[in-house]
C-alpha cells in the first residue's frame, strides 16, 4: 500500500478532512518563510483536532537540531522531515528522521545513497529542484530519473504531484509513499477539499488495479 502524506495543512478543518479522506500522515510546516508556516498556537490547535491514528510530520528547513527536537516532543511528531545542506547524523527518537533531497541529476541520487549509508534514516523524500526553494513549488520531480532508484530505505515521492498525475508517478517510480502540498490547494496554504479527496482516491485506484 502506498502511504499518503498531505503536507502543509494549516487549519484544523483541512487536517481533519484529509484524515477522514484516508491520509496516512499530515505535514506541519515549521519553515517561517513558507505560506504554510504554522505558529505554535496554530500547530497545537491542529494537532488537538486530529483523530487518533493519524501521524504528524514536522517539516523543517535549515533548522537547529535542538529546535527540531523540542518541536517534535511538544507536538508528538511521528517524523521529522529535514531540508538541510548536510545530512544530520541525529537520532530524533521516538520521531523518525526523513531527510529531503531536491533531485536535479544523477549526482543527487548518489548523495542520497551516501546519506542512507552514513545516517541510516527511516526513509528519504525526493522532491523537485527549484533554485532557492526548499519545496512546495508545484514543479514535478524527474520521475524518469527516479524510476528504479533504490536508496535502501523507503522512498517518498514529492514534487508537482496532483490528482491528475499521481497515478502515473506511482506506476513509474514505485515509491513507498507520496507527498503533496500545492497540488491539492485552492491557494497557497489552504487545501481544496475536493482535490484532497481526488488525490487520495487516485492513489488508491492504482492499488486496486494491480
N, C-alpha and C positions, 0 to 999 in steps of 0.2 A: 504494500500500500504506500503510495506517495504521500508524504506528510505535507501539510499546507500551513504556511505562516502568512498571516495578513499583517503587514508591517506598517508602522506609522499611524496607528489608531490614536485618536486624540480626545474622544469623548466616551463616557460610559455607554451611551446608546450605540455607537458604532462598534464598540468592543463586544457588547452582549449580542448584537445582531450577527457579527462574524462568528462568534462561538456557537450560536444557535444554528447557523447555516452549516456548521461542521468543521470550522477551522481548528487545527490541532494546536496552534500557537499564535500569539499576538505579539507584535513587536512594539516596544515602548521606546521612543526616540529621546535620548538624553543629550543630543548634539544641539547646542544653543543656536547655531546658525540655520538649523532646519526649520521649514514651515510646519513640521510635525513635532517640534520640540514640546516636551511636557514639563511643566513646573512641578515641584514637589506636591502641591495641592491637587493638580490635575492627575498626576500619577496615582496618588492614593485613592482618589475617587474612582478612577478607572479600575484599579485592582480590586477594590471593595465590591464593585458591581459584578465582577466576573462569576460565572457559575463554577463549581468545583470541577476539577479535571482539565481545565484549560490552562495551558502553560504560558508563561510570560517570558519574553526575551528582551533584555536591555540592549539597545544599540548605542555604541559609544565611538567617538572619533577622536583619536589622539588624546585620550583622557588618561589621567594618572591611575595607576593600579589601586591606590588607596581609595580614590573616589569611586571607582567601579566596584570594589569590594563592599564599600559602605552602602551604595545604592542597591546592590544585589541582595544584601542582607535586609535592608529596610523594606523592600517590596517583595521579598521572597522569589526572586527571579530564578527561573529554571535554567537559563543560559545567559551568557554574556557574549554578544556579537561585537567584535572589535575591528575597527579600521585603524591600523597603526603602520608606521613606516617600517618597523621591525617586529617580527613575531615575539609575542610575550610568553616567556617561559614561566608562567604563573599558574598556580593551582587555585582556581576560584571555587573549589568545592564548598558547598554542595552544588553550586551552579556550574554548568559545563561551559568551556570556552569554545567559541566558534569564530576563528579569525576569518576576515573577509578579504578577498583578493579581486581587484579590478583587472580583469583579463584583457590585455592588449595584444599579446602574441604568445608564442610557444614558450618564451622565456619566463613569462608569468607562471605558467604551469610548473616549470622546473622549480621556481621559488616556492610554490605551494607544496610540492613534494618534499622539498628540503625542510619546510616548516613542520610538516607532519612527522618527519623522521626525528627532528630535534625537540619539538614541543609536545607531540602526541595529543593534539586537541581532540575533542569529542567528535567534531565534524568541521568541514570548511564550507564557506559560502563563496561562490563565484559570481561576480557582478560585472556589469559593463564598465568600460574605461571611458571616462569623460574628464579631461584635464581640469583639475581644481575642484572636482565634485566627488564626494565620497560615495554617493549612491542616491537612489530615489529619483533618477533623472528621466526615466522613461525610455532610455536608449537600450536597445537589445544587446545582450551579451553575444559573443561569437559562438553560436551553437555548433557550427561545423567543426570548429577547433576543439570544442569540448566533447564532441561525440567520442565515446570510448575512453575518455580520460578517467583513470582510476588513481586517486590520491592515496588510497589505503585506509581512508575513513569515509563515513557518509558524506556525500556531495549535495549541497543545497544550491539550487539554481535560482538566481535573481537576474534582474536587468531587463526591462522592457516587456515583461510578461503581461498579457491581457487575457480576458475571457476568450478572445478570438484566436490567440496563437499558443496558449499554454499546452494544448493537446499535442500540437506539432513538436513543441520543445521537449515534452516528455518522451515522445517516441524517438526523437533523435538523440538526446543527451542521456536519457535514462537516469535521472537524478534520484537520490533518496528522498529529497524534499524540494518544494518550490516556495518562493518568497516573492510577494507582490506588494507594492505600495502605490505608486502613481497610477498603475494600470487599472485600479478599481476605485479611483477618486472622481468626484464631481469637480472639486477644486483642490489645490494642494492642502493636505491636512484634513480633508473631510471625505469620508468614504461614501460612495454611492451604493445604497443597499442592493439595488438590482445587479450592479456589476460584481459586487462581492458574492452574491448568490450564484451568478452565472459562472464566475471563475471557479468556485468550488465544484459546481456541477460539471464543468468541463473537465476538471481533473478526474473526478470520479467516473465520468463517462469513458475515459481512456481505459481505466482499470476494468470496467465492466465488459469491454470488447476484447480483452486479452485473456 
